[in-house]
């Protein structure tokens, strides 16, 4: 991919059923590197109404999904951007697409579980919820 690639030349769009096979292949290196949890074909298919792709010259270069749990809570999931496209605003645009989708569905809060705190904080996320609320997790098994 050309080094002069600009953010405007990268298309952010909703995924379609035709994207599932190439998307599954795109995600494999991120899963193998421990950056993402594995996603089955069926899970990705179920996320289609809220699954966004970044595309450059017809090739998938990024993705993100908004998993809606209830009217109160959704999660940005499976955010991945190819190493060749990182640092060009692709991830931010994918997160923005998820946030816009959450706003259109009147979702109260959106969370992200990440190892890239600074990135999500730059997107407007913070460690705490309004007031004194905090999210706590307990892992019940290893993956």
Secondary structure, 3 states (H helix, E strand, C coil): CCCCCCHHHCEEEECCHHHHHHHHHHHHHHHHCCCCCCCCHHHHHHCHHHEEEEEECCEEEEEEEEEECCCCEEEEEEEEECHHHCCCCHHHHHHHHHHHHHHHCCCCEEEECCCCHHHHHHCCCCCCCCCCCCCCCCCCCCC
